[in-house]
Amino acid sequence: MEQLKLAALDPDDLAVISAQVQDAVLKVGDIRFFPADRHLVVTMNRFAWDGEDGGRKRKHERRRAALSFARVGAPKSLNIRQDAKDAVLSLLAVEFEEGEAPAGRVNLLFAGGGTLSFDVECIEAQLADLGAAWATDNKPHHTLD
């Protein structure tokens, strides 16, 4: 399978990226904000949903990937311990709340109620795989209430 490279410039594009990073795992220390550049980068081990074949595969894949956002205001977190750099987070979704167009707020939603939120001048995001995939027997599963 080829390495995934996506860009998002509007809410629909961002929804596609959200679907690709659902169930990614990362450490708190993998979230980096560069205030001088107003750039946020999140490196993660994403579950390769794009490689699934209707759920018939026994072996699934994860890939190291980077999700980056440009034109970012200061990020704020809720229920994420900033001092626990090795704590593992499971990313559930990336959402966009519209503000005064084209600006808005991006929310990264994590399992257990953690959220990382930041204002953006406009949606300018990229998702790129960083290397080869590795096999995993575990496929993420969510119970529906």
Secondary structure as the mmCIF struct_conf table of DSSP 4:
data_model
#
loop_
_struct_conf.conf_type_id
_struct_conf.id
_struct_conf.beg_label_comp_id
_struct_conf.beg_label_asym_id
_struct_conf.beg_label_seq_id
_struct_conf.end_label_comp_id
_struct_conf.end_label_asym_id
_struct_conf.end_label_seq_id
HELX_LH_PP_P HELX_LH_PP_P1 GLU A 2 LEU A 4
STRN STRN1 LYS A 5 ALA A 8
BEND BEND1 LEU A 9 ASP A 10
HELX_RH_AL_P HELX_RH_AL_P1 PRO A 11 VAL A 21
TURN_TY1_P TURN_TY1_P1 GLN A 22 ASP A 23
STRN STRN2 ALA A 24 LYS A 27
HELX_RH_3T_P HELX_RH_3T_P1 VAL A 28 ASP A 30
STRN STRN3 ILE A 31 PHE A 34
TURN_TY1_P TURN_TY1_P2 PRO A 35 ARG A 38
STRN STRN4 HIS A 39 PHE A 47
HELX_RH_3T_P HELX_RH_3T_P2 TRP A 49 GLY A 51
TURN_TY1_P TURN_TY1_P3 GLY A 54 GLY A 55
BEND BEND2 ARG A 58 LYS A 59
STRN STRN5 HIS A 60 ALA A 70
BEND BEND3 ARG A 71 ARG A 71
STRN STRN6 VAL A 72 VAL A 72
STRN STRN7 LYS A 76 LEU A 78
BEND BEND4 ASN A 79 ASN A 79
TURN_TY1_P TURN_TY1_P4 GLN A 82 ASP A 83
TURN_TY1_P TURN_TY1_P5 LYS A 85 ASP A 86
STRN STRN8 VAL A 88 GLU A 98
BEND BEND5 GLU A 100 GLU A 100
TURN_TY1_P TURN_TY1_P6 ALA A 101 PRO A 102
STRN STRN9 GLY A 104 PHE A 110
HELX_RH_3T_P HELX_RH_3T_P3 ALA A 111 GLY A 113
STRN STRN10 THR A 115 VAL A 120
BEND BEND6 GLU A 121 CYS A 122
STRN STRN11 ALA A 125 ASP A 129
BEND BEND7 GLY A 131 GLY A 131
STRN STRN12 TRP A 134 THR A 136
BEND BEND8 ASP A 137 ASP A 137
#
